[in-house]
């Protein structure tokens, strides 16, 4: 079965992907690669090593599904704060990656950490508490994080509970030498490094209101 998405408006557009509501299941989202991003990163003029993986521009799908499966292999009770992967499906705009939707209190698409930070006007006790719990759960589950920023983390609930912060993409081993997979200590160090960088970027890139800025 091939789903038609080309005539639909995406719910969100990222650096590499677009996110669509699954047309047949309100609990699912479908992520597809942006054609312009594929042409720019994996096209004829791309760097040679980008074309080495057999999966080409779908390598991110493989990483995320593999990491999600790795979390299911951990002891019962492990509730890693990453999006629940559902599967893949063919669409008229390319292969789609299906994941469970994380929702806000009204049932709509959960806000990103960037949006929550702007709405709360900075690192409020709520955000600090949620960030601390998020980091603890990443470390406890030994999640391998390839990319972490305030736009690929959302705050809401899914079938596993919540509300909580959930990493919706960017997880999985991405290095040729899989150091994070080989060493839990290295992975924890790298996760903390990405977490600190994410916090710094959040302060720099998300504007707050004029009163908070002291203007």
C-alpha positions, 0 to 999 in steps of 0.5 A: 500500500502506498499512502498519498502525502503530496497533497497534504500540508506537513505538520512540521518541517525540519532541516532534513525531514517533513512530518505529516499526520498519518492519514489513517491513524490519528495516533501516528506521524509519518516522517519523510525526507525533504527532496531538496535536502536529499539532493543537496546532501546525497546528490551528484555533488555530495561528498563521497562518504555520504554515498557509501551506506547502502541505505543512502539518505535513509540511513537515519531511519535505520539508526532510529529503528535500531536504537528503538529495538535496542531499548526494547531489549533492555530489562522490563521497566526501561522507559527510554525517553525516545519516540516509539517507532512503529515502522516504515511505509511507502508514500508518494513522496518517498519512504516514510518512517512511522512513529507514535505522536506525542501529544499535549494536554489538549491532544494536539501535537506536543510543543518542542522544548524550544516552544516550551522554553519561550512560553515559560520565559526561560529555565523555570522550575518546571523546565529544569525539573523536566530536563533533569528527568530527561537526562537521567532517563537517557543515561539510565537507559543508555540511549545513544544520542546522535543529535540533540537540540531544542527542536527535536525534543517535545514535551507531552504524553504518548501510550507510555505515559507522560507528560515528559520530554521525549527525543523524537529523532536524532537517536542512534549510533552515527559514527563509523567507529561506534564508540558510544555502542562500545563504551557506556562510559563514553556514551554517558560522557557524549550524552552530557556533552550534547545536553550541555550544548543543547542548553547553551543553544537554547539560551542563544537561539530562542528569544524571550520577552523583553522584560526577562531580557532586561530591556 
